Amino acid sequence: MTNQANPAAPYAARLEIEYPESLDRVTTFFRVLWAIPALVVLSLISAGATSTVTTVTDTGEIIAQASNSTGGITAGLFLATAVTLVVRRRYPRWWFDFALELSRFTTRVGSYLLLLTDRYPATEDEQAVRLDIDYPDAERDLDRWLPLVKWLLAVPHYLALIALWLGVLISVVLAWFSILFTGRYPRGLFDYVVGVARWTVRVDAYAFLLVTDRYPPFSLS
């Protein structure tokens, strides 16, 4: 029995972040500045490509114009995966591996910004942030046509996550002050922020990575 047929089975995307017993006050205070290099690397990996379009007019004049592709690598990978699933019912393994590692690095950078860890985001090492996503059997586990509408079916989750991420912003501000004075991230706030990140990962796996047809649960756990 597949995960799609068994709600009690673990979801196809899982996120766990180790709770830190103590956090550094100095790096917490300057966290936004410290994170800039990691954010630059992440933006370079996921930025949209720039191409040059050359046009020849009726008079023979050559006009070169730069244009940016919309959506970048993430959107391109989503569209390519959706088309491949619909047309051939295949999910190329190397596409999945790239998407998984990009998601892991993105999650490590996000966790660092959210003060959940003091360890600077590594490009490969797991560190204290463990993100696992199951590689799907496209022919057995994935419906051919669902990739066309999953992004729309997930709208209720988008609305819920907007409210939850507003709560995360407030929680991180409170945690920032707590860490500066006590060196600790309040456990209740930590669990809430991790829970929202976990919820977001599940929605991303369903609607954009397209690795599962099982609808994400409305849950922080």
Solvent accessible surface area in square Angstrom, and as a share of the most:
residue,aa,sasa,rsa
1,M,191,0.85
2,T,42,0.24
3,N,47,0.24
4,Q,59,0.26
5,A,63,0.49
6,N,51,0.26
7,P,109,0.69
8,A,95,0.74
9,A,17,0.13
10,P,91,0.57
11,Y,15,0.06
12,A,7,0.06
13,A,1,0.01
14,R,79,0.29
15,L,0,0.00
16,E,87,0.39
17,I,14,0.07
18,E,89,0.40
19,Y,38,0.15
20,P,24,0.15
21,E,118,0.53
22,S,82,0.53
23,L,11,0.05
24,D,64,0.33
25,R,116,0.42
26,V,92,0.53
27,T,36,0.21
28,T,1,0.01
29,F,108,0.45
30,F,80,0.33
31,R,6,0.02
32,V,108,0.62
33,L,104,0.52
34,W,104,0.36
35,A,0,0.00
36,I,83,0.42
37,P,77,0.48
38,A,6,0.04
39,L,65,0.32
40,V,73,0.42
41,V,61,0.35
42,L,27,0.14
43,S,57,0.37
44,L,134,0.67
45,I,59,0.30
46,S,35,0.23
47,A,55,0.43
48,G,35,0.34
49,A,70,0.54
50,T,92,0.54
51,S,62,0.40
52,T,93,0.54
53,V,80,0.46
54,T,83,0.48
55,T,70,0.41
56,V,98,0.57
57,T,45,0.26
58,D,157,0.81
59,T,123,0.72
60,G,47,0.46
61,E,102,0.46
62,I,122,0.62
63,I,78,0.40
64,A,71,0.55
65,Q,123,0.55
66,A,71,0.55
67,S,45,0.29
68,N,114,0.58
69,S,59,0.38
70,T,130,0.76
71,G,56,0.54
72,G,12,0.11
73,I,69,0.35
74,T,73,0.42
75,A,34,0.26
76,G,37,0.35
77,L,32,0.16
78,F,36,0.15
79,L,106,0.53
80,A,37,0.29
81,T,3,0.01
82,A,8,0.06
83,V,91,0.52
84,T,22,0.13
85,L,4,0.02
86,V,21,0.12
87,V,100,0.58
88,R,161,0.59
89,R,66,0.24
90,R,110,0.40
91,Y,11,0.04
92,P,34,0.21
93,R,128,0.47
94,W,181,0.64
95,W,46,0.16
96,F,6,0.03
97,D,57,0.30
98,F,80,0.33
99,A,5,0.04
100,L,19,0.09
101,E,76,0.34
102,L,21,0.11
103,S,21,0.14
104,R,61,0.22
105,F,9,0.04
106,T,59,0.34
107,T,22,0.13
108,R,5,0.02
109,V,2,0.01
110,G,26,0.25
111,S,3,0.02
112,Y,4,0.02
113,L,55,0.27
114,L,27,0.14
115,L,5,0.03
116,L,1,0.01
117,T,12,0.07
118,D,47,0.24
119,R,137,0.50
120,Y,92,0.35
121,P,12,0.07
122,A,22,0.17
123,T,89,0.52
124,E,146,0.65
125,D,91,0.47
126,E,86,0.39
127,Q,35,0.16
128,A,13,0.10
129,V,6,0.03
130,R,87,0.32
131,L,4,0.02
132,D,57,0.30
133,I,13,0.06
134,D,53,0.27
135,Y,84,0.32
136,P,9,0.06
137,D,65,0.34
138,A,11,0.08
139,E,96,0.43
140,R,169,0.62
141,D,26,0.13
142,L,7,0.03
143,D,66,0.34
144,R,80,0.29
145,W,150,0.53
146,L,46,0.23
147,P,2,0.01
148,L,94,0.47
149,V,62,0.36
150,K,1,0.00
151,W,117,0.41
152,L,96,0.48
153,L,80,0.40
154,A,0,0.00
155,V,55,0.31
156,P,66,0.41
157,H,0,0.00
158,Y,62,0.23
159,L,116,0.58
160,A,30,0.23
161,L,16,0.08
162,I,109,0.55
163,A,66,0.51
164,L,35,0.18
165,W,78,0.27
166,L,106,0.53
167,G,22,0.21
168,V,0,0.00
169,L,110,0.55
170,I,111,0.57
171,S,8,0.05
172,V,23,0.13
173,V,82,0.47
174,L,97,0.48
175,A,0,0.00
176,W,65,0.23
177,F,99,0.41
178,S,27,0.17
179,I,0,0.00
180,L,40,0.20
181,F,156,0.65
182,T,79,0.46
183,G,4,0.04
184,R,106,0.39
185,Y,0,0.00
186,P,47,0.30
187,R,131,0.48
188,G,57,0.55
189,L,41,0.21
190,F,5,0.02
191,D,71,0.37
192,Y,55,0.21
193,V,0,0.00
194,V,5,0.03
195,G,0,0.00
196,V,0,0.00
197,A,14,0.11
198,R,34,0.13
199,W,19,0.07
200,T,45,0.26
201,V,20,0.12
202,R,11,0.04
203,V,5,0.03
204,D,47,0.24
205,A,0,0.00
206,Y,5,0.02
207,A,0,0.00
208,F,71,0.29
209,L,22,0.11
210,L,0,0.00
211,V,5,0.03
212,T,2,0.01
213,D,26,0.14
214,R,39,0.14
215,Y,84,0.32
216,P,1,0.01
217,P,53,0.33
218,F,111,0.46
219,S,34,0.22
220,L,60,0.30
221,S,104,0.67
